[in-house]
Amino acid sequence: MLSWLTANVGTVIITLVLIVAVVLIVVVLRRDKKQGKSSCGGNCGHCPMGGQCHGQR
């Protein structure tokens, strides 16, 4: 086991860094959603959904 770990230490470190980055992204997105923040700019004229995500104002 130790020889496998030493042979693949670079892959293990990169994998751990990627896992941490994904977890942090998910945490930030969930926190923003709970606070009511959105990544939508509100300009539906340039959006392919064209007003489908917002209610009529």
Order of alpha helices (4+ residues) and beta strands (2+ residues): alpha-alpha
